[in-house]
Amino acid sequence: MPSYAVTVATGSQWFAGTDDYVYFTLVGSEGTSERHLLDKPFYNDFERGTVDTYDVTVAEDLGEIQLIKIEKRKYWFPDDWYLKYVTVKTPLGDYLEFPCYRWITDEKEVVLRDGRAKLCRDDKTPILKHHRRKELEDRQKLYRWAEWHPGFPLSIDAKSHKELPRNIQFDSEKGADFILNYTKAIENLCINRFMHMFQSSWSDFADFEKIFVRISNTISEYVMQHWQEDFMFGYQFLNGCNPVLIRKCTELPKNFPVTTEMVECSLERNLTLEEEIKQGNIFIVDYELLDGIDVNKTDPCTLQYLAAPICLLYKNSEKKIVPIAIQIHQAPGEDNPIFLPSDAKYDWLLAKIWVRSSDFHVHQNVTHLLRTHLVSEVFAVAMFRQLPAVHPLFKLLIPHVRFTIAINTKAREELICECGLFDKANATGGGGHAQMIQKAMKHLTYSSLCFPEEIQARGMENSQDIPYYFYRDDGLKVWEAIKSFVKDVVDIYYHNEEMVCEDLELQAFVKDIYVYGMRGNKTSGFPKTIKTREKLSEYLTVVIFTTSAQHAAVNFGQYDWCSWIPNAPPTMRCPPPTEKGVVNIEYIVESLPDRGRSCWHLGAVWALSQFQENELFLGMYPDEHFIEKPVKEAMKKFCKSLDEIVSFIAERNRNKKLPYRYLSPNQIPNSVAV
């Protein structure tokens, strides 16, 4: 009788093993085997991290193996089991691989196909067509769209992390718990001694060092020492946490009446302001998005304030970017003066602090939350709903959505919910953050997620004009590496444009993103369909770059740039000055966050900047969803490209006081998971 050698690999995560009964069935083109119990006498099967092999004898020839079934039935109490893969060696010596990489829960059965990626058109037999269709039907019942808040991109229909499908939950609840991470941060930083003085003010800038000293590192210490300097202020628009707002100024806004006379002491080329603009030396950052946003009123004992500044910047003769004019509110007027470097020291310093605080709010709510976290969840939910596991694009994208839905669900559960942790320290808490996302959704476009197009749209593409824009330089390198890899994979499975057009699963994936993620907004520019391999490669590059590199660029520097509270105040407790010459050091300190909110803020940026345990970085694919040699060769080529970028960045950063590492591939996690 024919005998098959069946190898079963159990995951190495905590609690991945099982004591339940495991049954195995082979489904071939000529018949189906009996249901076999996989069990070795006097041996503890399916332990965590083990690989177990069994001989499965069948009564007759099954023909070509098309599917395998793994069924788990309780031994005592059913426990979850993480199955990595199954291999089958046939009587003829053929070796078949069946990737799984998922949890089998309760008394469930999974049906697996071999690891060769197949488009829908490749399935010829009724059994394979049925399996493909049934998988998507089951997934669409499990992964349902829901509106968490009006005007937001739709997200998964789950109110808590524990309601999520088991396969997208965190392996360990502890790693995803914001409250636990906040508490751990506060304990590790030894700042809990300040928490009882929640609403009391600091005495002076040096007083902030009492909570800062325990988390110092190279960049954060440098920020602490130089945050008041105009160079440091301007540098952060290029390479700080939020390097996506600065744009070349081609014309001054009508509501920002800056004149040459105001700024001539800052201009170094003996040109008028208009001439400097024409030569491309003037840049602008406009926080108009914050105009009209409701301020946090969850704490009736503390008044908090928001502003919507406009900041004009100048490229000096050393090609460094420095500020030359700041208007704190959008509407010009006598009670809204334009602050200048030539003003009194503390007038100018406070104006810059207001810009930095506004930048913090836009960064957290729009650049970080909306444009990486929420958008990445849209990609993830659409993928699970519309691409079966055998689809090459599912195999390509699955590493880049790992834990994304889980971290976002935790955020909605604990962080950005009503009375959540976000309300404790931030002036845009209490609903303002939701208003910001609603406004920002109107400007979220497909082209703004295409990295080279977004850089060009802001007029920031010329490296000769702006040589110190490392976010741009490194981002373009990573973008091109990802795009080249994606193109290699696309060309393996799509031999012509017709195959792209005819892939109904791909088209359903794209349509889901447009309809549910972008809420059907035509002005978003998100495609409803994709018709060419070139466009498909670009689209998949947007997905992977957003979920990996873009998130890394705007997330992991929070500790560096925001831990020094005066450089990134999460709230301001005094209104902006309405005239010049009235600001002193006491007024500035009183405006900055109190002790309690400073501590909450510090704990947050520490926790959010930490890599996860066993982090998987860009190019690391330990789960072998692909088994074909051409794809594995493409992965090797991709990894080589990434290694070259790592070496380039390391060499450039050597001996720099402010090294830029956030887009070094060995610092870019595969997915949004924190």
C-alpha positions as CSV (number, residue, x, y, z in Angstrom):
1,M,0.0,0.0,0.0
2,P,1.3,3.5,-0.8
3,S,2.9,5.3,2.1
4,Y,3.5,9.1,2.5
5,A,6.0,10.7,4.9
6,V,4.2,13.6,6.6
7,T,6.3,16.2,8.5
8,V,4.5,18.7,10.8
9,A,6.3,21.8,12.1
10,T,4.9,23.6,15.2
11,G,5.6,27.3,15.9
12,S,8.1,28.5,18.5
13,Q,5.8,31.2,20.0
14,W,4.7,30.9,23.6
15,F,1.9,28.3,23.9
16,A,2.2,27.3,20.3
17,G,2.1,23.6,21.1
18,T,-1.0,21.4,21.7
19,D,-2.0,18.3,23.5
20,D,-5.1,17.9,21.4
21,Y,-5.6,15.1,18.9
22,V,-4.5,16.0,15.4
23,Y,-6.0,14.2,12.4
24,F,-4.6,14.3,8.8
25,T,-6.2,13.7,5.4
26,L,-4.8,13.7,1.9
27,V,-7.0,14.8,-1.0
28,G,-5.8,13.7,-4.4
29,S,-7.0,13.9,-8.0
30,E,-8.0,10.2,-7.8
31,G,-9.4,10.0,-4.3
32,T,-9.3,11.0,-0.6
33,S,-7.4,9.1,2.1
34,E,-8.9,8.0,5.4
35,R,-8.7,10.3,8.3
36,H,-5.4,9.5,10.1
37,L,-4.5,10.3,13.7
38,L,-1.0,11.6,13.9
39,D,0.4,10.1,17.1
40,K,3.6,8.5,18.2
41,P,3.2,6.2,21.2
42,F,4.9,7.3,24.4
43,Y,5.9,10.6,22.7
44,N,4.6,14.1,23.3
45,D,3.7,15.3,19.8
46,F,3.3,18.9,18.6
47,E,5.4,20.6,21.3
48,R,6.4,24.2,20.8
49,G,9.2,24.5,18.3
50,T,9.2,20.8,17.3
51,V,9.2,19.1,13.9
52,D,7.4,15.7,13.9
53,T,7.4,13.1,11.1
54,Y,4.8,10.4,10.5
55,D,4.2,7.6,8.0
56,V,0.7,7.7,6.5
57,T,-0.3,4.6,4.6
58,V,-3.3,4.7,2.2
59,A,-5.4,2.0,0.7
60,E,-5.1,3.1,-2.9
61,D,-3.3,5.5,-5.2
62,L,-4.6,9.0,-4.6
63,G,-3.2,10.6,-7.8
64,E,-1.8,14.1,-7.7
65,I,-2.1,15.5,-4.2
66,Q,-4.2,18.7,-4.3
67,L,-5.1,19.4,-0.7
68,I,-4.4,18.3,2.8
69,K,-6.7,18.6,5.8
70,I,-5.5,19.1,9.4
71,E,-8.2,18.6,12.0
72,K,-7.8,19.3,15.7
73,R,-10.0,17.6,18.3
74,K,-9.8,18.2,22.1
75,Y,-7.9,15.8,24.3
76,W,-9.0,17.4,27.6
77,F,-9.5,21.1,27.2
78,P,-9.0,22.4,23.6
79,D,-5.9,24.6,23.2
80,D,-4.7,26.8,20.4
81,W,-2.0,25.3,18.1
82,Y,0.3,27.3,15.8
83,L,1.0,25.2,12.7
84,K,4.0,26.5,10.6
85,Y,3.9,24.1,7.7
86,V,3.4,20.5,6.6
87,T,5.5,18.7,4.1
88,V,4.5,15.5,2.3
89,K,6.9,13.1,0.5
90,T,4.9,10.9,-1.9
91,P,5.6,7.3,-2.7
92,L,7.1,8.5,-6.0
93,G,9.6,10.7,-4.2
94,D,8.0,14.0,-4.9
95,Y,8.3,16.6,-2.1
96,L,5.3,18.9,-1.5
97,E,5.3,21.9,0.8
98,F,2.1,23.2,2.5
99,P,2.7,26.6,4.2
100,C,0.3,27.3,7.0
101,Y,1.7,29.9,9.5
102,R,-1.5,30.3,11.4
103,W,-3.3,29.3,14.6
104,I,-5.7,26.4,14.7
105,T,-8.2,27.1,17.5
106,D,-10.8,25.1,19.3
107,E,-11.9,22.0,17.4
108,K,-11.2,23.3,13.9
109,E,-10.1,22.0,10.6
110,V,-7.8,23.8,8.1
111,V,-7.5,22.8,4.5
112,L,-4.2,23.7,2.9
113,R,-2.9,23.8,-0.7
114,D,0.7,23.3,-1.6
115,G,2.9,26.4,-1.5
116,R,3.0,27.2,-5.2
117,A,1.4,30.6,-5.7
118,K,-1.5,30.5,-8.1
119,L,-3.7,33.1,-9.7
120,C,-7.4,32.3,-10.0
121,R,-7.0,31.5,-13.7
122,D,-4.5,28.7,-12.8
123,D,-7.1,26.6,-10.9
124,K,-8.6,24.1,-13.3
125,T,-10.2,21.5,-11.1
126,P,-13.5,22.0,-9.3
127,I,-12.0,21.0,-5.9
128,L,-9.3,23.8,-6.1
129,K,-11.8,26.4,-7.3
130,H,-14.2,25.5,-4.5
131,H,-11.4,25.6,-1.9
132,R,-10.4,29.1,-3.1
133,R,-13.9,30.4,-3.1
134,K,-14.7,28.9,0.3
135,E,-11.6,30.4,1.9
136,L,-12.6,33.9,0.8
137,E,-16.2,33.4,1.9
138,D,-15.1,32.4,5.3
139,R,-12.6,35.2,5.6
140,Q,-15.2,37.8,4.6
141,K,-17.4,36.7,7.4
142,L,-14.5,37.0,9.8
143,Y,-12.9,40.2,8.5
144,R,-15.8,42.7,8.4
145,W,-15.5,46.4,7.8
146,A,-16.8,48.8,10.4
147,E,-16.9,52.6,11.0
148,W,-15.1,53.3,14.3
149,H,-15.6,57.1,13.9
150,P,-17.4,59.1,11.2
151,G,-15.1,60.3,8.5
152,F,-12.3,57.9,9.4
153,P,-11.1,55.1,7.0
154,L,-13.1,52.0,7.8
155,S,-11.4,49.5,10.1
156,I,-12.0,46.0,11.3
157,D,-15.3,45.2,13.1
158,A,-13.9,44.4,16.5
159,K,-14.4,46.4,19.7
160,S,-11.4,44.8,21.5
161,H,-8.2,42.9,20.8
162,K,-9.7,39.7,22.2
163,E,-12.5,39.9,19.6
164,L,-10.1,39.8,16.7
165,P,-9.6,36.6,14.7
166,R,-6.9,34.6,16.5
167,N,-4.5,34.7,13.6
168,I,-4.1,38.5,13.7
169,Q,-3.9,38.9,17.5
170,F,-0.6,39.5,19.1
171,D,1.3,36.4,20.2
172,S,1.6,38.0,23.6
173,E,-1.0,40.4,25.0
174,K,1.6,42.1,27.1
175,G,3.5,43.5,24.1
176,A,0.3,45.2,22.9
177,D,-1.0,46.7,26.1
178,F,-0.6,50.5,26.1
179,I,-1.4,50.8,29.8
180,L,1.2,48.3,30.7
181,N,3.8,49.9,28.5
182,Y,3.0,53.3,29.9
183,T,3.4,52.0,33.4
184,K,6.6,50.2,32.5
185,A,8.0,53.3,30.9
186,I,7.2,55.5,34.0
187,E,8.8,52.9,36.3
188,N,11.8,52.5,34.1
189,L,12.3,56.2,33.7
190,C,11.9,56.7,37.5
191,I,9.4,59.5,36.8
192,N,6.5,58.2,39.0
193,R,7.7,60.5,41.8
194,F,6.4,63.4,39.8
195,M,3.0,62.0,39.1
196,H,1.4,63.0,42.4
197,M,2.1,66.6,41.4
198,F,0.0,66.2,38.3
199,Q,-1.1,69.9,37.8
200,S,1.9,71.6,39.3
201,S,4.3,73.6,37.0
202,W,8.0,73.2,36.5
203,S,10.3,75.9,37.9
204,D,12.5,76.4,34.8
205,F,13.9,74.6,31.8
206,A,16.5,72.9,33.9
207,D,13.8,71.5,36.0
208,F,12.7,69.3,33.0
209,E,16.1,67.6,33.2
210,K,14.9,65.9,36.4
211,I,12.7,63.6,34.4
212,F,14.9,63.6,31.2
213,V,18.2,62.5,32.6
214,R,17.2,58.8,32.9
215,I,16.4,58.4,29.2
216,S,19.2,60.4,27.6
217,N,20.8,59.2,24.4
218,T,23.0,60.8,21.7
219,I,20.2,62.6,19.8
220,S,17.9,63.4,22.7
221,E,20.8,64.9,24.6
222,Y,21.8,66.9,21.6
223,V,18.2,68.2,21.3
224,M,18.2,69.2,25.0
225,Q,21.4,71.1,24.5
226,H,20.6,72.8,21.2
227,W,16.7,73.0,21.0
228,Q,16.7,76.8,21.3
229,E,18.9,77.3,18.3
230,D,17.4,78.2,15.0
231,F,19.4,75.6,13.2
232,M,18.0,72.8,15.3
233,F,14.5,74.1,14.8
234,G,14.9,74.1,11.0
235,Y,16.7,70.8,10.9
236,Q,13.7,69.0,12.4
237,F,11.5,69.9,9.4
238,L,13.9,67.8,7.3
239,N,15.0,64.9,9.5
240,G,12.9,64.9,12.7
241,C,9.7,63.0,13.5
242,N,7.6,64.9,11.0
243,P,9.7,65.5,7.9
244,V,6.7,65.6,5.6
245,L,5.3,69.2,5.9
246,I,8.0,71.5,4.7
247,R,7.6,72.7,1.2
248,K,9.2,75.2,-1.1
249,C,7.4,78.5,-1.0
250,T,6.5,79.8,-4.5
251,E,4.2,82.5,-3.2
252,L,3.4,83.9,0.2
253,P,-0.1,83.1,1.5
254,K,-2.3,86.2,1.5
255,N,-2.9,85.7,5.2
256,F,0.8,85.8,6.0
257,P,1.9,89.4,5.2
258,V,5.7,89.1,5.7
259,T,7.7,91.8,4.0
260,T,11.4,92.2,3.0
261,E,11.8,94.8,5.7
262,M,10.7,92.4,8.4
263,V,13.2,89.7,7.5
264,E,16.0,91.5,5.8
265,C,18.3,90.9,8.7
266,S,17.9,87.1,8.1
267,L,18.5,87.3,4.3
268,E,22.2,86.7,3.4
269,R,22.2,87.3,-0.4
270,N,21.3,91.0,-0.6
271,L,18.1,90.0,-2.3
272,T,14.5,91.0,-1.6
273,L,12.2,88.4,-0.1
274,E,10.4,88.1,-3.5
275,E,13.8,87.5,-5.2
276,E,14.7,84.8,-2.6
277,I,11.4,83.1,-3.3
278,K,12.1,83.1,-7.0
279,Q,15.5,81.6,-6.5
280,G,14.0,78.8,-4.4
281,N,15.5,79.8,-1.1
282,I,12.3,80.2,0.9
283,F,10.3,77.3,2.5
284,I,7.1,77.3,4.4
285,V,5.2,75.1,6.9
286,D,1.5,75.8,7.4
287,Y,-0.5,74.3,10.2
288,E,-3.9,75.4,8.8
289,L,-5.2,72.0,9.6
290,L,-5.3,72.9,13.3
291,D,-7.4,76.0,12.7
292,G,-10.8,75.5,14.4
293,I,-9.9,72.2,16.1
294,D,-11.5,71.9,19.6
295,V,-9.0,72.0,22.4
296,N,-9.0,69.3,25.1
297,K,-11.5,70.1,27.9
298,T,-11.5,66.7,29.7
299,D,-9.8,68.2,32.7
300,P,-11.9,71.2,33.9
301,C,-9.1,72.2,36.3
302,T,-6.5,72.9,33.5
303,L,-7.0,75.2,30.5
304,Q,-5.3,74.1,27.3
305,Y,-4.6,75.9,24.1
306,L,-4.1,75.2,20.4
307,A,-2.9,77.3,17.6
308,A,-2.5,77.0,13.8
309,P,0.9,78.7,13.0
310,I,2.5,79.6,9.7
311,C,6.3,79.4,9.7
312,L,8.6,80.8,7.0
313,L,12.1,79.3,6.6
314,Y,15.2,80.3,4.7
315,K,18.0,78.4,3.1
316,N,21.1,80.3,4.2
317,S,24.4,80.5,2.5
318,E,25.5,77.3,4.2
319,K,22.4,75.6,2.7
320,K,20.9,75.1,6.2
321,I,17.2,75.7,6.8
322,V,16.5,78.3,9.5
323,P,13.2,80.1,10.5
324,I,12.8,83.7,9.7
325,A,9.1,84.5,10.5
326,I,6.3,82.9,12.5
327,Q,2.6,83.9,12.7
328,I,0.9,81.9,15.5
329,H,-2.7,82.2,14.2
330,Q,-4.0,82.0,10.7
331,A,-5.8,85.4,10.5
332,P,-3.4,88.3,10.4
333,G,-4.1,91.3,12.7
334,E,-2.7,93.6,15.3
335,D,-3.3,91.0,18.0
336,N,-1.5,88.3,15.9
337,P,2.0,89.7,15.4
338,I,4.6,88.1,13.1
339,F,7.5,87.1,15.3
340,L,11.0,87.4,14.0
341,P,14.5,86.3,14.9
342,S,15.3,90.0,15.6
343,D,12.6,90.1,18.3
344,A,13.4,89.8,22.0
345,K,14.8,86.4,22.9
346,Y,11.8,85.0,24.7
347,D,9.3,86.3,22.2
348,W,11.1,84.4,19.4
349,L,11.6,81.3,21.6
350,L,7.9,81.1,22.5
351,A,6.9,81.5,18.9
352,K,9.1,78.6,17.9
353,I,7.7,76.5,20.8
354,W,4.2,77.1,19.5
355,V,5.3,75.8,16.1
356,R,6.9,72.7,17.7
357,S,3.7,72.0,19.7
358,S,1.6,72.3,16.6
359,D,4.0,70.1,14.7
360,F,3.6,67.5,17.4
361,H,-0.2,67.4,17.0
362,V,-0.1,67.1,13.2
363,H,2.6,64.4,13.5
364,Q,0.8,62.3,16.0
365,N,-2.7,62.5,14.5
366,V,-2.1,62.8,10.8
367,T,1.4,61.8,9.8
368,H,1.6,58.9,12.2
369,L,-1.9,57.7,13.1
370,L,-3.8,58.4,9.9
371,R,-1.2,58.1,7.2
372,T,0.6,55.0,8.5
373,H,-1.5,53.1,11.1
374,L,-5.1,53.6,9.7
375,V,-4.1,53.4,6.1
376,S,-2.1,50.2,6.7
377,E,-5.1,48.6,8.4
378,V,-7.2,49.3,5.3
379,F,-4.6,47.5,3.2
380,A,-4.6,44.6,5.7
381,V,-8.3,44.1,6.0
382,A,-8.8,44.3,2.2
383,M,-6.0,41.7,1.8
384,F,-7.6,39.2,4.1
385,R,-11.0,39.7,2.6
386,Q,-10.1,39.5,-1.1
387,L,-6.8,37.6,-1.6
388,P,-6.7,33.8,-0.8
389,A,-3.6,32.4,0.8
390,V,-2.5,30.8,-2.5
391,H,-2.5,34.2,-4.3
392,P,1.0,35.5,-5.0
393,L,0.0,39.0,-3.7
394,F,-1.2,37.5,-0.4
395,K,2.1,35.8,0.0
396,L,3.9,39.1,-0.9
397,L,1.9,41.3,1.5
398,I,1.2,39.1,4.5
399,P,4.6,39.9,6.2
400,H,3.8,43.6,5.9
401,V,0.5,43.5,7.8
402,R,1.7,41.5,10.7
403,F,0.1,42.7,14.0
404,T,-1.2,45.9,12.3
405,I,-4.8,45.3,12.9
406,A,-4.0,44.2,16.4
407,I,-2.1,47.3,17.4
408,N,-4.7,49.6,15.9
409,T,-7.5,47.7,17.7
410,K,-5.5,48.2,21.0
411,A,-5.1,51.9,20.2
412,R,-8.9,52.3,19.7
413,E,-9.5,50.3,22.9
414,E,-7.0,52.1,25.2
415,L,-5.2,55.0,23.5
416,I,-7.4,57.2,21.3
417,C,-10.8,56.2,22.7
418,E,-13.0,58.5,24.8
419,C,-11.2,59.1,28.1
420,G,-8.2,57.1,26.7
421,L,-4.6,57.6,27.5
422,F,-4.3,60.2,24.7
423,D,-6.6,62.5,26.6
424,K,-4.2,62.6,29.6
425,A,-1.5,64.7,28.1
426,N,-2.5,66.1,24.7
427,A,-4.3,69.3,23.8
428,T,-5.9,67.5,20.8
429,G,-7.3,64.9,23.1
430,G,-11.0,64.9,24.0
431,G,-12.1,64.8,20.4
432,G,-9.8,67.2,18.7
433,H,-7.7,64.4,17.3
434,A,-10.8,63.0,15.6
435,Q,-11.6,66.3,14.0
436,M,-8.0,66.5,12.7
437,I,-8.3,63.1,11.0
438,Q,-11.7,64.0,9.5
439,K,-10.1,67.2,7.9
440,A,-6.9,65.4,6.9
441,M,-8.9,62.6,5.1
442,K,-10.0,65.2,2.5
443,H,-6.3,65.6,1.6
444,L,-5.2,62.0,1.7
445,T,-4.4,61.0,-1.9
446,Y,-2.8,58.1,-3.6
447,S,-0.1,60.3,-5.0
448,S,0.8,61.6,-1.5
449,L,1.6,58.0,-0.6
450,C,3.9,57.6,-3.6
451,F,7.1,58.7,-2.0
452,P,8.9,60.3,-5.0
453,E,5.7,62.1,-6.1
454,E,5.1,63.4,-2.6
455,I,8.6,64.8,-2.4
456,Q,8.3,66.4,-5.8
457,A,4.9,67.9,-5.0
458,R,6.5,69.8,-2.1
459,G,9.3,71.0,-4.3
460,M,11.9,69.2,-2.2
461,E,13.4,66.8,-4.8
462,N,16.6,68.6,-5.6
463,S,19.4,67.2,-3.5
464,Q,21.8,70.0,-4.7
465,D,19.5,72.7,-3.4
466,I,18.7,70.9,-0.2
467,P,21.6,68.6,0.6
468,Y,20.8,67.7,4.2
469,Y,17.4,66.1,3.6
470,F,18.3,62.6,4.6
471,Y,14.6,61.5,4.9
472,R,14.3,62.2,1.2
473,D,17.6,60.6,0.2
474,D,17.2,57.4,2.2
475,G,13.5,57.1,1.5
476,L,14.1,57.2,-2.3
477,K,16.6,54.5,-2.0
478,V,14.3,52.3,0.0
479,W,11.4,53.0,-2.3
480,E,13.4,52.0,-5.4
481,A,14.6,48.8,-3.7
482,I,11.0,47.8,-2.8
483,K,9.7,48.7,-6.2
484,S,12.4,46.7,-7.9
485,F,11.6,43.6,-5.8
486,V,7.9,44.0,-6.3
487,K,8.3,44.3,-10.0
488,D,10.4,41.1,-10.0
489,V,7.6,39.2,-8.2
490,V,4.8,40.7,-10.4
491,D,6.6,39.7,-13.6
492,I,7.0,36.1,-12.4
493,Y,3.2,35.7,-12.1
494,Y,1.7,38.2,-14.5
495,H,3.2,37.7,-18.0
496,N,1.1,40.4,-19.7
497,E,-1.4,43.2,-19.0
498,E,-4.3,40.9,-19.8
499,M,-3.5,38.7,-16.8
500,V,-3.6,41.8,-14.5
501,C,-7.0,42.9,-15.9
502,E,-8.5,39.4,-15.6
503,D,-7.4,38.9,-12.0
504,L,-10.7,39.4,-10.3
505,E,-9.3,38.9,-6.8
506,L,-6.7,41.6,-7.3
507,Q,-9.4,43.9,-8.7
508,A,-11.6,43.2,-5.6
509,F,-8.6,44.0,-3.3
510,V,-8.1,47.3,-5.0
511,K,-11.8,48.1,-5.0
512,D,-12.1,47.4,-1.3
513,I,-9.3,49.8,-0.5
514,Y,-10.9,52.5,-2.6
515,V,-14.5,52.0,-1.4
516,Y,-13.9,51.3,2.3
517,G,-10.5,52.8,3.0
518,M,-10.9,56.0,1.0
519,R,-14.7,56.0,1.5
520,G,-15.2,56.2,-2.3
521,N,-13.7,59.7,-2.5
522,K,-12.9,60.3,-6.2
523,T,-10.6,63.2,-5.4
524,S,-8.3,60.8,-3.4
525,G,-6.9,59.5,-6.7
526,F,-6.9,55.9,-5.4
527,P,-7.5,53.6,-8.4
528,K,-10.7,51.6,-8.6
529,T,-9.0,49.1,-10.9
530,I,-5.5,48.3,-12.0
531,K,-4.8,47.4,-15.6
532,T,-1.1,47.3,-16.1
533,R,1.9,45.5,-14.5
534,E,3.6,48.8,-14.0
535,K,0.7,50.3,-12.1
536,L,0.4,47.1,-10.1
537,S,4.0,47.3,-9.1
538,E,3.7,50.9,-8.1
539,Y,0.5,50.1,-6.1
540,L,2.1,47.3,-4.2
541,T,5.2,49.4,-3.5
542,V,2.9,52.0,-1.9
543,V,1.4,49.3,0.3
544,I,4.8,47.9,1.4
545,F,6.5,51.3,1.8
546,T,3.7,52.7,3.8
547,T,3.5,49.8,6.2
548,S,7.3,49.5,6.7
549,A,9.5,52.5,5.8
550,Q,7.1,55.4,6.1
551,H,6.0,54.2,9.6
552,A,9.5,53.7,10.7
553,A,10.5,57.2,9.5
554,V,7.8,58.9,11.6
555,N,7.5,56.6,14.6
556,F,10.9,55.5,15.9
557,G,12.3,59.0,16.3
558,Q,9.7,60.0,18.8
559,Y,11.9,59.2,21.7
560,D,14.8,61.1,20.2
561,W,13.0,64.3,19.2
562,C,10.1,64.5,21.7
563,S,11.5,63.3,25.0
564,W,12.8,66.8,25.7
565,I,9.5,68.3,26.6
566,P,10.1,72.0,25.5
567,N,11.0,70.7,22.0
568,A,7.6,69.0,21.5
569,P,5.0,70.1,24.0
570,P,1.9,68.0,23.8
571,T,-0.1,70.8,25.3
572,M,0.2,74.5,26.0
573,R,-1.4,75.9,29.2
574,C,-1.3,79.7,28.4
575,P,-2.6,81.4,25.3
576,P,-0.2,82.7,22.7
577,P,1.0,86.3,23.2
578,T,-1.0,89.0,21.4
579,E,1.8,91.5,21.4
580,K,5.6,91.6,21.5
581,G,7.7,92.4,24.4
582,V,5.6,90.7,27.1
583,V,7.1,87.3,27.3
584,N,9.6,86.2,29.9
585,I,11.0,82.9,31.0
586,E,8.3,82.5,33.7
587,Y,5.5,82.8,31.1
588,I,7.1,80.2,28.9
589,V,7.5,77.7,31.7
590,E,4.0,78.3,32.8
591,S,2.8,77.7,29.2
592,L,4.6,74.3,29.0
593,P,3.0,71.1,30.2
594,D,2.7,70.6,33.9
595,R,4.6,67.8,35.7
596,G,2.0,65.1,35.3
597,R,1.3,65.7,31.6
598,S,5.1,65.8,31.0
599,C,5.4,62.4,32.6
600,W,2.6,60.9,30.6
601,H,4.1,62.3,27.4
602,L,7.5,61.0,28.3
603,G,6.1,57.5,29.0
604,A,4.2,57.6,25.7
605,V,7.1,58.6,23.4
606,W,9.4,56.0,25.1
607,A,6.8,53.2,24.7
608,L,6.0,54.1,21.1
609,S,9.6,54.2,20.1
610,Q,10.5,50.7,21.2
611,F,11.0,47.8,18.8
612,Q,8.9,44.7,19.5
613,E,10.5,41.5,20.8
614,N,11.7,39.4,17.9
615,E,11.2,42.2,15.5
616,L,11.2,41.3,11.8
617,F,13.0,44.0,9.7
618,L,12.6,44.8,6.0
619,G,13.8,41.9,3.9
620,M,13.4,39.3,6.7
621,Y,10.9,36.6,5.7
622,P,11.2,33.6,8.1
623,D,7.7,32.4,7.2
624,E,8.2,30.8,3.8
625,H,4.9,31.5,2.1
626,F,6.7,31.4,-1.3
627,I,8.4,28.2,-2.2
628,E,9.3,28.9,-5.9
629,K,12.9,29.4,-6.7
630,P,12.5,32.5,-8.9
631,V,10.8,34.4,-6.0
632,K,13.5,33.2,-3.6
633,E,16.1,34.6,-6.0
634,A,14.2,37.9,-6.1
635,M,14.2,38.0,-2.3
636,K,18.0,37.5,-2.3
637,K,18.4,40.3,-4.7
638,F,16.2,42.5,-2.6
639,C,18.2,41.7,0.6
640,K,21.4,42.6,-1.3
641,S,19.9,45.9,-2.3
642,L,18.9,46.6,1.3
643,D,22.3,45.7,2.6
644,E,23.9,48.2,0.3
645,I,21.6,50.9,1.6
646,V,22.5,50.0,5.2
647,S,26.2,50.3,4.4
648,F,25.7,53.6,2.6
649,I,23.7,55.1,5.5
650,A,26.2,53.8,8.1
651,E,29.1,55.3,6.2
652,R,27.3,58.7,5.9
653,N,26.3,58.7,9.5
654,R,29.9,58.0,10.7
655,N,31.0,60.7,13.2
656,K,27.8,62.7,12.7
657,K,26.4,64.4,15.8
658,L,22.9,63.9,14.5
659,P,23.0,60.6,12.6
660,Y,19.8,59.8,10.6
661,R,19.0,56.0,10.9
662,Y,15.2,55.8,10.7
663,L,15.2,54.7,7.1
664,S,18.2,52.3,7.3
665,P,16.6,49.0,6.3
666,N,17.9,47.2,9.4
667,Q,15.9,49.7,11.4
668,I,12.7,49.4,9.4
669,P,10.2,46.8,10.8
670,N,8.3,44.9,8.1
671,S,5.0,46.1,9.4
672,V,3.1,48.6,11.6
673,A,3.2,46.7,14.9
674,V,3.8,49.4,17.6
